[in-house]
Every structure is written in C-alpha cells, then in structure tokens.
Amino acid sequence: MQRLKSFYTRMELNLFSDELCSRQFTRLRETPTAEMSFKEYTEKIGEMTEDAQIYLANFGAHRPGISREEVVDHYTNWAKTYDEDLCNSGRYHGPKIAADAVAEEFPVGRDSVKILDIGAGTGNFGKEAYKHGFRELHGIDPSAGMLERCQEKNIYKKLLCDFFERDTPDLENDEYDCTVVAGTMGEGHLTCDCLYEMIRVVKPGGLVVIVMRKEYLDYVEEYKDRLEPLMDQLEAERKWQKLGKKIVPNYSFTKEGVLYKFRRE
C-alpha cells in the first residue's frame, strides 16, 4: 500500500491518502470482470510491482461511474509522467498499432494526409505517425495538461482542448482524410454516439481507425452489446464500410486489443 501511495505522490496526487489508495483497490474489486482482468495480469508480474501500480493508476481513469470531468482531472494530474509510465515503458502499444494501421491504408502521399487524433493526450499517436511520414496531424483532447505535453513534441499542427462529441465546435464537416482513436475508449471516455461524429468530420472515402482494449466490449456498460451493433448499423445505413476487424496481441499491459478500420461512404 505504501508503494502505491508513493506512486500517486510522484504523480503529484497528494490528495491520495492511504484511505483513498485502499478505495482504488475496492473499486476494482467491485467490478468483477475488471478485477478478474487485474488478477490475471498480476499473477504474471506480482500484485505490488510498479507494473501493477501503474495498471491501477490506469484503472483510476476508467473506473465504473467515473464522469468525464473526473477523467480529465485524472489525466491532467498524470500528464507529467504518463509517457514514462505507459508508452516509453512498453506497457501500452496502442499508438503504434494505430499508426501502423493508418500507414497501411496510405502507402503514398502521407505528408498531405490530414489526420485527426481523437483523444490525442500527450501525442504518442502523432509521434508514431510522424515516423511513417505523416505531417498534417491535428489533435483534440479535453485535458490541458496532456495537451501541454503533446505540444512539447512539436508534431501536431493544430490542437483543440475540448471534448469530442456530437457537433464538436471547431471541427468542420468532411474536414479530414482520416480520424484515429487510439486508447480513448473506456469508462467515462468516448460514448458510442461519437461514431457519428467521426463520420461527420471525415471526408467521403476517408478512413476511420479505432483501437481499444478488447475486454472493454465485455464489461464497459457503454460498449457492451452496443458499440459493435452500432458499427454494424452504420454500415447497413451506408454511412461507412468496414474494412476489417483484427484482434491485436499485447495492446496494453499484455492484454489483447481490437482494431477496427472503416471507410466512409
């Protein structure tokens, strides 16, 4: 418990007392499928390792019932060490998986492909996309703290600090060649309704890429029996065409991810 408290102090969450650290464990245990996932993970690496502590910190941004404002606060407080804790440590591979998927669909002319990174955070998708030659990178994220770290990378040409939702201000119809969601799905994160907004802002013939933790389809109430049926409904309505669905290994914390690719009609 003391190690977990020390970890949150490093994140500058000084309000995390022993009681609140205990509450984090309690919240996890009150979510049976999430608890099972945590137990499965810690059986491999140990319950009080740094990996386990960071897993719990990540769960703190996805806990059941969390509001989107609480999600923003959590990420803002985590911003300074987010890259070190997740992306640079090899615990999370979503941005690279998404960037590789986009590159497959745009083999040439990448420097002029206009991409919107939804939930850009500290800019790790942009970092990976830049390696592939993409230069017209825009991002949107409601956490000013995360976007501050993103700006430091000097990769994105435009950053918006706002929630991504239906009729998001400052996003035009048919504006982008591609929209990307890498890790922005989860409890208190994007709603199913956001699929409509992804379609609105991408050009006809444009690409929509979504990569997320696979198990969220089973226990996040917003997505369970809702997200994939809506994806299929939008295809039946000829809003987009599914190009593929792929299970990807070692998406985050050794957990499987699921990658979707759609082409707007």
Buried (B, 14 or more C-beta within 10 A) or exposed (E): EEEBBEBBEEBEBEEBEEEEBEBBBEBBEEBEEBBEBBEEBBEEBEBEEBBBBBBBBBBBBBBBEBEBEBBBBBBBBBBBBBBEBBBEEEBBBBBBBBBBBBBBBBEEEBEEBBBBBBBBBBBBBBBBBBEBEBBBBBBBBBBEBBBBBBBEBEBBEEBBBEBBBEEBEEBEEEBBBBBBBBBBBBBBBBBBEBBBBBBBBBBEEBBBBBBBBBBBBEBBEBBEEBBBEBBEEBBEEEBBEBBEEEEBEBBBBEBEBBBBBBBBE
